[in-house]
């Protein structure tokens, strides 16, 4: 990273009336953006769906289970396909997947709408579950490594994916999916950063000359680790993925 500690570049200072006038001008675009998001969500609800084998196997804390089981009796399921590097230490696991799932802490609101959220890890269960425990996550965690060709048919295995499913009795259907920057929908930190004067401080952003941009695109690590791991280490949690503690 570049050192931004001495950055002094700031927007011009104006009176309150001029400031509010500029805000109102931008608010028109913000509202249009919100309304377009509503329209896209409405179109998403009208997409067709494709059937997926409900008996597709996953591995969980009690051994094998099916895709249907992962619904936990609810009507809908959101599955995050977590990238995994087998045999690598915690510090080398996916920074983007770690970033996204660290934002998933309260599931009751989803449950109230008959939705289950779960991680389908693209690696072995025991090793990856130790990562789940090190991070202190509480969402359901499964290994989907043996069934990725079925679940991600036609898509890049080894990439992050967010997939939505609905069930009709014992039948399961896929209704929507996204990948890469599409998964930013999970991340309120970037959304909050985007409200600030310096934004994400990443080099790809369109910012005024002199604005601090010390982070590379997708800069989610610090000192060689995903950022959120440091607080876990400071709390004394072991990050050894090779054996139980």
N, C-alpha and C positions, 0 to 999 in steps of 0.2 A: 504494500500500500504506500501511497504518497503521504507525506506528513501534512495534515490539514490543520494542525494545532494553531498555526499562525495566520490562517485564512481570515481576511478582513473584508472580503468583497460582500457587499450587501445591496439590496434593492434601493432605489432612490427614496428619499423621505418626502412625503407629501402631506397636505392637510387632510383631516378626516373626510371632508366632502369629496375630495378627489379620490381618496382611497375607496370609499363606498361606491362611487361611480364605476370604478374599474372592477370591483367585486361584482356588481350587478350585471355588468357586461359579460363577465365570465360565467355568471350564474345561469344565463340563458343557455350556454353550451353545456353546463353541468346538468341542467334539467333535461335537455335533449338527450344527453348520454344516458341518464337514468331511464327515460321513457323508451329509448331504443333497447336498453337492457331488459325492460319489461316485455317488449315486443318479441325479443329473441327468446325469452323464457316461455312466452305463450306459444311460439313456434316449436320450441323443444317439446312441449307437452302434446303437440300434435304429430310428432314423428311416428313412423311405423316402428315395429319392433321385430326382433329375430329370436327364435327359440334357441335356448342353450340346454344341453343335457343336464337335467336337475341332479343326476347321480354323479356328476363329475367330482372326482375325489380331491379332498384337501386333507391336510394333516394339522391337527390341533393339539391341545394339551392332553386330551384323552385318546389320541391316536387318530385313525382315519375317520372322516366325516364327509358328508356330501355338500355340494353347493347349496342345496335346499336347506340343509341343516344350518348353514351360516346365516340364514335369515332370522334365526332365533324366534320363529313364529310370527314375525312381522311381515307386512305385505311387500315392503320394498327394501332393497339393499344397495348401499354405496360401497364399492370395494376399491381400495387404493392398492395398486400393484407396486410394491416397494422393490426398487432395484437392490440387488445384493451381490457382494463380491465374496464368494466362498473362501474361507481360510484367511481372509484379511482381518486385521485388528479393527476395533471400533473406530479408531481415528480415520480409517480409510473407507468407511462405509459411506453411502450416498449422502452428500451434503444437502441436495435438493429434497430428497425424500424425508430426511431428518427434519429439515426446515418445515416442510408441509405438515408432517404429523405432530410436531411439537405444538402446533396451533390447535390440535384437536384434543381438548381436555374435558369438555362437558357434552355428554351425549344425550342428556335427558330431553333437550329440545327436539332433537331428531326423533327420539323414541316417541315423543308425544304426537308426532305426525306419522307414526307407524313405519319408521325408517330405521334400519340397522346400519351402522357404520362399522367396517372391519378392514383390516389390512390383510392382503394376500401377498405374502412375501415370495419373491422369486428366488428363494434360496432354501436351504434345509431348515427344518423347524427348530431343532434344539439350539443350534448356533444363533439363529436370528432371534429366537425368543429371549436369549440372554441379552441381546441388544435392547429389545423391548423393555426388559426389566431394568437394565442399566439406566435407560432414559426415563424410567418411572411412568411410562405410558399405561393407560388403563383400557384402551380399546381392544376388542377381540383381535387376536393375531393368529394367522394360519400360514402354513406353507402351501403354495400352489405350484411348486416347481415341477411336479410330475404331470401336471395337467395344463401347462401353459399353452401348448399347441392347440388345445381345445378352447380354452378360455380367451386367448388372444389371437385367434385365427386371423391371419392376414395382417397382423400388426407386429411391430418390432418387439420381440422378446428381449428383455434386458433394459427396456426404457420404462420410465414412469408412466403409468396410465391411471386414470380415474374412470370407473365404469359404473353405470347405474343399471339395476335390475328390478324387475317386478315379478311377482309370482301370481299365478292363477291356480289355486289349489296346489297340486304337486308338480305343476309345470312352471318353468322359469324362463323368462324372456329378458334380453338385453334391450335397453331403451335409449341409451346415450353413452358416449365415451369421449374422452379428450386426453391429450398428452402434452408434454413439454410445457410451454407457458400457459396452456389451458388450466393446469393444476393450480395456478396462482389464485384461483377462486377460493382455495382453502386458507389463504394466507392474509391475515389482517395486518401484519407488520408492514408489508410492502404498501398496502393501501393507506396506512397511516403515514408512512414515509412520503408517499406521493402528495400528501396534503401540506407538507412543510416546504419552506423556501428552498432548501437544498435538495429535496427529493431523496432518491436512493443513494446518491453520491457515487453512482456507477458511471463508467466511462462511456457507455453507449447512449446515455440520456442526452436529450436536446436541452442543454442548460446555457445560461448566459456565460460569456467569456469571464474567466476568473473564478467561477463557482467551484467549490471543492468536489473533486471526482476521484477519490483515492481508491475506490473499489472497482475491481474488474466486474464485467457482467456476470450476474449470478454469484457474486462474491458472498458466500455463505459460510466461509471458514475463517478462523483466526488462529494464528500460530500452529497451523498444521492440523486443525480439527474442525469439524462442524461446530459452529459457535455455541449451540445450546449444550454441547457436551461439557463445557468447562464448569458450569454450575453443578453438574452431577458429580464431577470429580472433586470439586471443593466440598461437596456434601459427604464425601467418603465412599461413594458407590464404586464397586469394582467394575472395570470395563473389560475384563478378560473374557472373551467369547469362547475360549477353548474348553472351559470346564465350569461346572456349577460351583457356587460359593455358598 
